[in-house]
Amino acid sequence: MNEERREPRKRGKGGRPPKNDPAKHRLTVNLTDTQHAGFLAMFEQSGVNSLSAFISARIFGDEFRIVKTDASAVEFTAKLTALHSQFRSVGVNYNQIVKELHSNFGEKKALALLYKLEKATVELAGIGREVMLLCEQFKAKYL
């Protein structure tokens, strides 16, 4: 009976599968406050999810990327996304207006209103081209 109890328990179907080569050796390092602050700054810039992965990459010289997030680029992207959604809603409204003009007004009045709408559309297309140029300039300069 004692021999049966000494056998390792068999795993059930649940749970996480065991790793092939688990990391089980631990090391400690003592740092001063300034060294620790510098270390944490490097860790944050690296974009690595795990502190232990960052440390082992630094020790063994593995390459990793430093990701810097520019707040102005994030803000620019958010505003550009909002502008894109407004352009889409303008397009939807444009289609609805043209449909209503043809169904509710006579041909002469509808053509006059469509002419005004066409002028506004040309202006909007010009603004769209300016936005695209600004996007290209921003991309070339900051990204």
Secondary structure, DSSP 8 states (H G I E B T S, - for coil): -HHHHHS-----S-S----SS-----------HHHHHHHHHHHHHHT-S-HHHHHHHHHHT---------HHHHHHHHHHHHHHHHHHHHHHHHHHHHHHHHHHS-HHHHHHHHHHHHHHHHHHHHHHHHHHHHHHHHHHHH-
